[in-house]
């Protein structure tokens, strides 16, 4: 499921698929995406690159297309591949940088950037 909070510039994406379940937050205010993979008990954070990640309004349109047509006929599919590296627990300065929504999603989990 996808929830778009236009007033906060946040998109929440919840995938419920057994061991592949995850929660993702697109925080356009702070410019970061965080994905919590439940099977790995970890949080992956990446900077939003405007040339690769659709704008907030575009994500809403793509979601509507997918729901309506069951296929997104668009070159703007968003896929990310994470490569595990070193991790650390979030610190106070991280949460200032990433924002309260990502803090709520990732507190207490190893962070991979």
DSSP file (Angstrom, degrees, kcal/mol; ACC not computed):
  #  RESIDUE AA STRUCTURE BP1 BP2  ACC     N-H-->O    O-->H-N    N-H-->O    O-->H-N    TCO  KAPPA ALPHA  PHI   PSI    X-CA   Y-CA   Z-CA
    1    1 A X              0   0    0      0, 0.0    13,-3.0     0, 0.0     2,-0.4   0.000 360.0 360.0 360.0 152.9    0.0    0.0    0.0
    2    2 A X  E     -A   13   0A   0     11,-0.2     2,-0.4     2,-0.0    11,-0.2  -0.992 360.0-171.5-128.8 132.9    1.1    3.6   -0.6
    3    3 A X  E     -A   12   0A   0      9,-2.8     9,-3.0    -2,-0.4     2,-0.6  -0.993   8.4-158.4-123.7 127.1    0.1    6.6    1.4
    4    4 A X  E     -A   11   0A   0     -2,-0.4     2,-0.8     7,-0.2     7,-0.2  -0.921   5.5-167.5-108.2 122.3    1.0   10.1    0.2
    5    5 A X  E >>> +A   10   0A   0      5,-3.2     5,-1.8    -2,-0.6     4,-1.1  -0.799  10.0 178.9-106.2  86.1    1.1   12.9    2.7
    6    6 A X  T 345S+     0   0    0     -2,-0.8     3,-0.4     1,-0.3    -1,-0.2   0.863  76.8  55.7 -59.1 -39.8    1.3   15.9    0.4
    7    7 A X  T 345S+     0   0    0      1,-0.2    -1,-0.3    -3,-0.1    -2,-0.0   0.799 117.2  35.6 -67.3 -27.4    1.3   18.5    3.2
    8    8 A X  T <45S-     0   0    0     -3,-0.8    21,-0.3     2,-0.2    -1,-0.2   0.460 106.2-124.6-100.8  -4.0    4.4   16.8    4.8
    9    9 A X  T  <5 +     0   0    0     -4,-1.1    19,-2.2    -3,-0.4    20,-0.7   0.909  66.6 134.0  59.0  45.4    6.1   15.9    1.5
   10   10 A X  E   < -AB   5  27A   0     -5,-1.8    -5,-3.2    17,-0.2     2,-0.4  -0.961  41.2-164.9-127.1 140.6    6.2   12.2    2.7
   11   11 A X  E     -AB   4  26A   0     15,-1.9    15,-2.7    -2,-0.4     2,-0.5  -0.997   7.8-161.5-123.9 126.5    5.3    9.0    0.9
   12   12 A X  E     -AB   3  25A   0     -9,-3.0    -9,-2.8    -2,-0.4     2,-0.5  -0.923   6.2-171.8-105.6 128.5    4.9    5.8    2.9
   13   13 A X  E     -AB   2  24A   0     11,-2.9    11,-2.7    -2,-0.5     2,-0.5  -0.985   0.6-170.2-122.8 123.4    5.1    2.5    1.1
   14   14 A X  E     - B   0  23A   0    -13,-3.0     2,-0.6    -2,-0.5     9,-0.2  -0.959   1.8-169.7-116.2 122.0    4.2   -0.8    2.9
   15   15 A X  E     - B   0  22A   0      7,-3.0     7,-2.1    -2,-0.5     2,-0.7  -0.954   0.8-169.9-111.7 119.1    4.9   -4.1    1.2
   16   16 A X        +     0   0    0     -2,-0.6     3,-0.1     5,-0.2     5,-0.1  -0.893  34.1 131.3-111.6 102.1    3.4   -7.1    3.0
   17   17 A X    >   -     0   0    0     -2,-0.7     3,-2.2     1,-0.4     2,-0.1  -0.317  67.3-105.0-150.0  55.9    4.8  -10.3    1.4
   18   18 A X  G >  S+     0   0    0      1,-0.3     3,-1.6     2,-0.2    -1,-0.4  -0.331 102.5   3.2  59.4-125.5    6.0  -12.7    4.1
   19   19 A X  G 3  S+     0   0    0      1,-0.3    20,-0.4    -2,-0.1    -1,-0.3   0.655 132.5  60.0 -69.2 -13.7    9.8  -12.7    4.3
   20   20 A X  G <  S+     0   0    0     -3,-2.2    -1,-0.3    18,-0.1    -2,-0.2   0.250  76.8 133.0 -95.7  12.5   10.0   -9.9    1.7
   21   21 A X    <   +     0   0    0     -3,-1.6    17,-1.7    -5,-0.1    18,-0.6  -0.310  27.2 160.6 -66.3 145.6    8.0   -7.4    3.8
   22   22 A X  E     -BC  15  37A   0     -7,-2.1    -7,-3.0    15,-0.2     2,-0.4  -0.987  33.5-140.4-157.7 160.4    9.3   -3.9    4.0
   23   23 A X  E     -BC  14  36A   0     13,-1.8    13,-3.3    -2,-0.3     2,-0.4  -0.992  21.7-171.0-123.4 137.6    8.4   -0.3    4.8
   24   24 A X  E     -BC  13  35A   0    -11,-2.7   -11,-2.9    -2,-0.4     2,-0.5  -0.987   7.7-162.4-130.7 140.0    9.8    2.6    2.8
   25   25 A X  E     -BC  12  34A   0      9,-2.7     9,-2.3    -2,-0.4     2,-0.7  -0.989   5.4-161.1-122.1 126.1    9.6    6.3    3.5
   26   26 A X  E     -BC  11  33A   0    -15,-2.7   -15,-1.9    -2,-0.5     2,-0.8  -0.931  12.0-170.4 -99.1 110.1   10.3    8.9    0.8
   27   27 A X  E  >> +BC  10  32A   0      5,-3.0     4,-1.8    -2,-0.7     5,-1.6  -0.837  10.4 176.8-106.0  96.0   11.0   12.1    2.7
   28   28 A X  T  45S+     0   0    0    -19,-2.2    -1,-0.2    -2,-0.8   -18,-0.1   0.736  76.3  61.5 -72.8 -22.8   11.1   14.9    0.1
   29   29 A X  T  45S+     0   0    0    -20,-0.7    -1,-0.2   -21,-0.3   -20,-0.1   0.935 117.9  27.5 -67.3 -46.2   11.6   17.6    2.7
   30   30 A X  T  45S-     0   0    0     68,-0.2    -2,-0.2     2,-0.2    -1,-0.2   0.622 108.3-122.9 -92.1 -15.2   14.9   16.1    3.9
   31   31 A X  T  <5 +     0   0    0     -4,-1.8    17,-2.7     1,-0.3     2,-0.3   0.814  67.5 116.8  81.7  31.8   15.8   14.5    0.6
   32   32 A X  E   < -CD  27  47A   0     -5,-1.6    -5,-3.0    15,-0.3     2,-0.4  -0.939  49.7-151.5-133.5 154.4   16.2   10.9    1.8
   33   33 A X  E     -CD  26  46A   0     13,-2.8    13,-2.5    -2,-0.3     2,-0.4  -0.988  15.6-169.3-119.7 133.5   14.6    7.5    1.2
   34   34 A X  E     -CD  25  45A   0     -9,-2.3    -9,-2.7    -2,-0.4     2,-0.5  -0.988   2.7-168.8-125.1 134.3   14.7    4.9    4.0
   35   35 A X  E     -CD  24  44A   0      9,-2.7     9,-2.9    -2,-0.4     2,-0.7  -0.985   7.0-158.5-123.4 126.1   13.7    1.2    3.6
   36   36 A X  E     -CD  23  43A   0    -13,-3.3   -13,-1.8    -2,-0.5     2,-0.7  -0.914   7.1-159.4-103.7 114.1   13.3   -1.1    6.5
   37   37 A X  E  >> -CD  22  42A   0      5,-1.7     5,-1.3    -2,-0.7     4,-1.1  -0.845   2.2-160.4 -93.9 116.3   13.6   -4.8    5.5
   38   38 A X  T  45S+     0   0    0    -17,-1.7     3,-0.2    -2,-0.7    -1,-0.2   0.844  88.0  56.0 -68.6 -33.5   11.9   -6.9    8.2
   39   39 A X  T  45S+     0   0    0    -18,-0.6    -1,-0.2   -20,-0.4   -19,-0.1   0.785 116.5  36.7 -69.5 -25.6   13.7  -10.1    7.2
   40   40 A X  T  45S-     0   0    0     -3,-0.5    -1,-0.2     2,-0.2    -2,-0.2   0.518  97.7-136.4-102.2  -8.0   17.1   -8.4    7.7
   41   41 A X  T  <5 +     0   0    0     -4,-1.1    69,-0.7     1,-0.2     2,-0.3   0.935  66.1 116.3  49.6  51.1   16.1   -6.3   10.7
   42   42 A X  E   < -De  37 110A   0     -5,-1.3    -5,-1.7    67,-0.2     2,-0.4  -0.941  60.1-134.5-145.2 162.0   18.0   -3.4    9.0
   43   43 A X  E     -De  36 111A   0     67,-2.5    69,-2.4    -2,-0.3     2,-0.5  -0.987  13.5-159.5-124.5 129.9   17.4    0.1    7.6
   44   44 A X  E     -De  35 112A   0     -9,-2.9    -9,-2.7    -2,-0.4     2,-0.4  -0.930  10.3-168.8-111.3 131.0   18.8    1.3    4.3
   45   45 A X  E     +D   34   0A   0     67,-3.1     2,-0.3    -2,-0.5   -11,-0.2  -0.961   8.7 171.9-124.5 134.6   19.0    5.0    3.6
   46   46 A X  E     -D   33   0A   0    -13,-2.5   -13,-2.8    -2,-0.4     2,-0.2  -0.987  34.7-107.8-139.8 152.7   19.8    6.7    0.4
   47   47 A X  E     -D   32   0A   0     -2,-0.3     2,-0.6   -15,-0.2   -15,-0.3  -0.531  38.4-112.8 -74.2 139.6   19.8   10.3   -0.9
   48   48 A X        -     0   0    0    -17,-2.7     2,-0.7    -2,-0.2    -1,-0.1  -0.656  26.4-156.3 -74.6 120.3   17.0   11.2   -3.3
   49   49 A X    >>  -     0   0    0     -2,-0.6     4,-2.7     1,-0.1     3,-2.2  -0.897   6.6-150.2 -99.0 113.3   18.6   12.0   -6.7
   50   50 A X  T 34 S+     0   0    0     -2,-0.7    -1,-0.1     1,-0.3     5,-0.1   0.750  93.9  56.1 -59.7 -26.6   16.1   14.2   -8.5
   51   51 A X  T 34 S+     0   0    0      1,-0.1    -1,-0.3     3,-0.1     3,-0.1   0.646 119.6  31.0 -79.9 -12.8   17.2   12.9  -11.9
   52   52 A X  T <4 S+     0   0    0     -3,-2.2     2,-0.5     1,-0.2    -2,-0.2   0.704 110.9  63.2-112.7 -30.2   16.4    9.3  -10.9
   53   53 A X  S  < S-     0   0    0     -4,-2.7    -1,-0.2    25,-0.1    24,-0.1  -0.858  84.5-118.7-104.3 128.3   13.5    9.5   -8.3
   54   54 A X        -     0   0    0     -2,-0.5    -3,-0.1    22,-0.2    -2,-0.1  -0.237  33.1-102.6 -62.1 151.7   10.2   10.8   -9.4
   55   55 A X     >  -     0   0    0     -5,-0.1     4,-2.2     1,-0.1     5,-0.2  -0.220  38.8 -98.7 -65.7 164.4    8.8   13.9   -7.8
   56   56 A X  H  > S+     0   0    0      1,-0.2     4,-1.6     2,-0.2     5,-0.1   0.897 124.9  47.7 -54.0 -46.8    6.1   13.6   -5.1
   57   57 A X  H  > S+     0   0    0      1,-0.2     4,-1.8     2,-0.2    -1,-0.2   0.856 110.1  53.5 -65.8 -34.9    3.3   14.4   -7.6
   58   58 A X  H  > S+     0   0    0      2,-0.2     4,-2.8     1,-0.2    -1,-0.2   0.880 104.2  54.7 -68.5 -38.6    4.7   12.0  -10.1
   59   59 A X  H  X S+     0   0    0     -4,-2.2     4,-2.5     1,-0.2    -1,-0.2   0.912 107.8  50.7 -61.4 -41.6    4.7    9.1   -7.6
   60   60 A X  H  X S+     0   0    0     -4,-1.6     4,-2.2     2,-0.2    -1,-0.2   0.910 111.1  47.9 -61.5 -42.1    1.0    9.7   -7.0
   61   61 A X  H  X S+     0   0    0     -4,-1.8     4,-2.6     2,-0.2    -2,-0.2   0.914 111.8  49.5 -65.4 -43.0    0.3    9.6  -10.7
   62   62 A X  H  X S+     0   0    0     -4,-2.8     4,-2.6     2,-0.2    -2,-0.2   0.896 110.7  50.2 -63.4 -40.0    2.3    6.4  -11.2
   63   63 A X  H  X S+     0   0    0     -4,-2.5     4,-2.5     2,-0.2    -1,-0.2   0.911 110.7  49.6 -63.7 -41.6    0.5    4.7   -8.3
   64   64 A X  H  X S+     0   0    0     -4,-2.2     4,-2.6     2,-0.2     5,-0.2   0.923 111.0  49.7 -62.8 -43.9   -2.8    5.7   -9.8
   65   65 A X  H  X S+     0   0    0     -4,-2.6     4,-3.4     1,-0.2     6,-0.5   0.928 111.5  48.9 -59.1 -45.5   -1.8    4.3  -13.2
   66   66 A X  H  X S+     0   0    0     -4,-2.6     4,-1.9     1,-0.2    -2,-0.2   0.916 114.1  44.8 -63.6 -42.9   -0.6    1.1  -11.7
   67   67 A X  H  < S+     0   0    0     -4,-2.5    -1,-0.2     2,-0.2    -2,-0.2   0.899 120.1  41.5 -66.9 -39.8   -3.9    0.6   -9.7
   68   68 A X  H  < S+     0   0    0     -4,-2.6    -2,-0.2    -5,-0.2    -3,-0.2   0.911 131.9  21.0 -75.8 -43.8   -6.0    1.6  -12.7
   69   69 A X  H  < S-     0   0    0     -4,-3.4    -3,-0.2    -5,-0.2    -2,-0.2   0.482  91.4-131.5-107.5  -4.8   -4.2   -0.3  -15.5
   70   70 A X  S  < S+     0   0    0     -4,-1.9     2,-0.3    -5,-0.4    -4,-0.2   0.531  87.6  68.6  62.3   6.2   -2.3   -2.9  -13.4
   71   71 A X  S    S-     0   0    0     -6,-0.5     2,-0.8     2,-0.0    -2,-0.2  -0.978  80.0-132.2-147.2 142.4    0.8   -2.0  -15.4
   72   72 A X        -     0   0    0     -2,-0.3     2,-1.6     2,-0.1     5,-0.1  -0.857  14.2-165.2 -97.2 110.0    2.8    1.2  -15.3
   73   73 A X        +     0   0    0     -2,-0.8     2,-0.3   -11,-0.1    -1,-0.1  -0.562  54.6 103.9 -90.4  71.5    3.4    2.3  -18.9
   74   74 A X  S    S-     0   0    0     -2,-1.6     3,-0.4     1,-0.0    -2,-0.1  -0.995  72.8-134.4-151.5 144.9    6.1    4.7  -17.9
   75   75 A X  S    S+     0   0    0     -2,-0.3    -2,-0.0     1,-0.2    -1,-0.0   0.456  91.8  85.5 -78.6   1.3    9.9    4.8  -18.1
   76   76 A X        +     0   0    0      2,-0.1   -22,-0.2   -23,-0.0    -1,-0.2  -0.084  51.8 147.8 -99.3  34.9   10.0    6.1  -14.5
   77   77 A X        -     0   0    0     -3,-0.4     2,-0.6    -5,-0.1    -2,-0.0  -0.484  43.4-135.2 -65.5 138.8    9.8    2.8  -12.6
   78   78 A X        +     0   0    0     -2,-0.1     2,-0.4   -25,-0.0   -25,-0.1  -0.879  34.7 160.3-104.2 117.1   11.7    3.2   -9.3
   79   79 A X        -     0   0    0     -2,-0.6     2,-0.4     2,-0.0    -2,-0.0  -0.989  14.1-171.7-132.3 142.9   14.1    0.3   -8.4
   80   80 A X        -     0   0    0     -2,-0.4     2,-0.5     2,-0.0    -2,-0.0  -0.998  10.4-155.9-135.5 139.6   17.0    0.3   -6.0
   81   81 A X        -     0   0    0     -2,-0.4     2,-0.4     2,-0.0    -2,-0.0  -0.972  14.1-154.1-115.6 123.7   19.6   -2.3   -5.3
   82   82 A X        -     0   0    0     -2,-0.5     2,-0.6   -38,-0.0    -2,-0.0  -0.800   3.2-159.4 -99.2 136.0   21.2   -2.1   -1.9
   83   83 A X        -     0   0    0     -2,-0.4     2,-0.1     0, 0.0    -2,-0.0  -0.966  24.1-124.5-113.5 121.4   24.7   -3.5   -1.3
   84   84 A X        +     0   0    0     -2,-0.6     2,-0.2     1,-0.1     3,-0.1  -0.373  45.6 147.8 -65.7 137.5   25.4   -4.3    2.3
   85   85 A X        -     0   0    0      1,-0.2     2,-0.3    -2,-0.1    -1,-0.1  -0.320  56.1 -26.5-136.2-137.6   28.5   -2.6    3.7
   86   86 A X        -     0   0    0     -2,-0.2    27,-0.5     1,-0.0     2,-0.3  -0.610  61.9-161.6 -86.2 149.3   29.3   -1.3    7.1
   87   87 A X        -     0   0    0     -2,-0.3     2,-0.3    25,-0.1    25,-0.2  -0.801  11.6-179.1-124.8 166.5   26.4   -0.4    9.4
   88   88 A X  E     -F  111   0A   0     23,-1.2    23,-3.3    -2,-0.3     2,-0.2  -0.970  34.8 -97.8-155.7 161.7   26.0    1.7   12.6
   89   89 A X  E     -F  110   0A   0     -2,-0.3    21,-0.1    21,-0.2    18,-0.1  -0.602  52.8 -94.0 -81.6 148.6   23.2    2.7   14.9
   90   90 A X        -     0   0    0     19,-0.5     2,-0.2    16,-0.3    18,-0.1  -0.288  39.7-155.3 -64.0 144.1   21.7    6.1   14.3
   91   91 A X    >>  -     0   0    0     -3,-0.1     4,-1.7     1,-0.1     3,-0.7  -0.694  33.7 -96.4-113.5 169.7   23.0    9.0   16.3
   92   92 A X  H 3> S+     0   0    0      1,-0.3     4,-1.4    -2,-0.2     5,-0.1   0.884 124.0  51.8 -53.8 -44.4   21.3   12.3   17.2
   93   93 A X  H 3> S+     0   0    0      1,-0.2     4,-1.8     2,-0.2    -1,-0.3   0.810 105.0  57.8 -67.4 -28.3   22.9   14.2   14.3
   94   94 A X  H <> S+     0   0    0     -3,-0.7     4,-3.2     1,-0.2     5,-0.3   0.931 104.8  50.0 -64.0 -44.0   21.6   11.5   11.9
   95   95 A X  H  X S+     0   0    0     -4,-1.7     4,-2.0     1,-0.2    -2,-0.2   0.819 108.0  53.0 -69.1 -29.4   18.0   12.0   12.9
   96   96 A X  H  < S+     0   0    0     -4,-1.4    -1,-0.2     2,-0.2    -2,-0.2   0.919 115.1  42.4 -65.9 -42.1   18.3   15.8   12.4
   97   97 A X  H  < S+     0   0    0     -4,-1.8    -2,-0.2     1,-0.2    -3,-0.1   0.924 123.0  36.1 -68.8 -46.3   19.6   15.1    8.9
   98   98 A X  H  < S-     0   0    0     -4,-3.2     4,-0.4     1,-0.1   -68,-0.2   0.736 107.9-128.2 -84.9 -24.4   17.1   12.4    8.0
   99   99 A X     X  -     0   0    0     -4,-2.0     4,-2.0    -5,-0.3    -1,-0.1  -0.098  27.7 -70.3  95.4 164.9   14.1   13.8    9.8
  100  100 A X  H  > S+     0   0    0      1,-0.2     4,-2.3     2,-0.2    -1,-0.1   0.788 124.0  57.6 -67.9 -30.7   11.5   12.4   12.3
  101  101 A X  H  > S+     0   0    0      2,-0.2     4,-1.5     1,-0.2    -1,-0.2   0.923 111.6  41.2 -68.5 -43.1    9.7   10.1    9.9
  102  102 A X  H  > S+     0   0    0     -4,-0.4     4,-2.4     2,-0.2    -2,-0.2   0.862 112.7  56.0 -71.5 -35.4   12.9    8.2    9.1
  103  103 A X  H  X S+     0   0    0     -4,-2.0     4,-2.1     1,-0.2    -2,-0.2   0.934 107.2  49.4 -58.6 -45.4   13.9    8.2   12.7
  104  104 A X  H  < S+     0   0    0     -4,-2.3    -1,-0.2     1,-0.2    -2,-0.2   0.871 114.9  44.9 -62.7 -37.1   10.6    6.6   13.7
  105  105 A X  H  < S+     0   0    0     -4,-1.5    -1,-0.2     1,-0.1    -2,-0.2   0.862 125.1  29.1 -72.6 -37.0   11.1    3.9   11.0
  106  106 A X  H >< S+     0   0    0     -4,-2.4     3,-2.2    -5,-0.1   -16,-0.3   0.484  77.2 130.6-112.0  -5.0   14.8    3.1   11.7
  107  107 A X  T 3< S+     0   0    0     -4,-2.1     3,-0.1     1,-0.3   -18,-0.0  -0.265  82.1  14.1 -56.1 132.4   15.5    3.8   15.4
  108  108 A X  T 3  S+     0   0    0      1,-0.3     2,-0.3   -18,-0.1    -1,-0.3   0.406 106.1 105.0  84.6  -1.6   17.3    0.9   17.0
  109  109 A X  S <  S-     0   0    0     -3,-2.2   -19,-0.5   -21,-0.1    -1,-0.3  -0.785  81.8 -96.1-108.6 153.9   18.2   -0.8   13.7
  110  110 A X  E     -eF  42  89A   0    -69,-0.7   -67,-2.5    -2,-0.3     2,-0.5  -0.483  41.4-139.7 -63.4 135.6   21.6   -0.9   12.0
  111  111 A X  E     -eF  43  88A   0    -23,-3.3   -23,-1.2    -2,-0.2     2,-0.5  -0.858  16.6-170.0-102.0 132.0   21.7    1.8    9.3
  112  112 A X  E      e   44   0A   0    -69,-2.4   -67,-3.1    -2,-0.5   -25,-0.1  -0.985 360.0 360.0-117.4 129.0   23.3    1.2    5.9
  113  113 A X              0   0    0    -27,-0.5   -66,-0.2    -2,-0.5    -1,-0.1   0.416 360.0 360.0-106.5 360.0   23.9    4.2    3.7
